[in-house]
Amino acid sequence: MRLRSMPVQLDSKMPKALQVKAGHVVTDRAPAIAYLRFAETAAVDKALALNMSLFEGNHLRVDRAAEPSKQQGADASAARFDPKLSVFVGNLPFNVLVWG
């Protein structure tokens, strides 16, 4: 899973990933998004079936992940990105992304 748009404290010198793991996030922002990579295409199909389903008050957006553009460094991520095994999940309730 790769989390995107995680709101963290702007005044911290701690790297963003460590802030998220430590729970130093701002919880009054819009829902978060994530990219998920599965081991099997059957799991991708099950995830895609959840598109627009209601989860904790939010209608989830689940779609196939788009390939990164050349500007985003597509060459560097090509080895770990497989569009057949990856999905985008949007409108996630913030509380599902925080772990302790």
N, C-alpha and C positions, 0 to 999 in steps of 0.2 A: 504494500500500500504506500502511495506517495500522497501526502497531504498538501493541499494548496490553499492559499488565502487564509492562513492561520493568523489571526490578529494577535500580535505580541506587544509587549511594552516597548515603546520606541526609545526610551531613555536607557535601556539596558545595553551593556557591552557584551552580554552573553550571546552566543550564536543562536539563531532562531530555533533550530532543532532542539537544542538543550533547553531553551525557554519553554517550548511545548512540553517536553518530557517532564520538566520541573513544575508544570502547571502555571507558569507565568504568562497566562494568556488573558486577553480582554474578552469577557463573555457577553458583552452587550452589543456585539456586532452581528451582521447578517450571518445566515447559515454558511457552513464551510463546504468545500468540495474536495474530492479525492480521486485518485486514479488507482485502480486495482488491477493486478496482474494475476491470473489464475494459472493453474497447472494443466487444466483440461478445458477443451472447448465446451463440454457439457455444462460446466460451472458458469461459463460466460453466458450461455443460453438461459440458464436459470436466473442469473443476475439481470439480464436484459428484460426478462418477463416481469420484473419488479418496477419497470418504468411507470411513473405516475401513481404508484401505490402510496397509500398514506402510512407514514411512519412517524410516530410521536408528534403528530400534528403537522407534519411537513409532507408535501407531495414530492417524492423522490424523482429526480431526473436521472435516468440510467441510459447510457448510449455507448456505442463503441468508441473507444479512444481514437482520436485522430492522430495520424503520424506527425511527429514534430517537424516544423518547417526548417529549412536550411538556416534561417536566421536564429532559430532556437538551438542550433547545434545538433541537427539530425544525424550527422555522421558519428558524433560521439555517443549518441544513445541508441544507435541502430542495433547494436549487439544485444541490448537488454530489452528492447521494445519489440513486441510482437502484436500487431493489431488484432490478430485472431484470438489472442488470449487476454486482451486488455479492455477495460471499460472505464468510462467516466461516470462518477456519481456526484450529482449536484443537489443542493438544497438539503444537505444533511443537518439534522439538529446538532448544534454545537456540542452538547453533552456526550454524544457518542464518540467524539474524537479525543476526549480527555481521559487519560488512563492514570492509574495511581500505582 
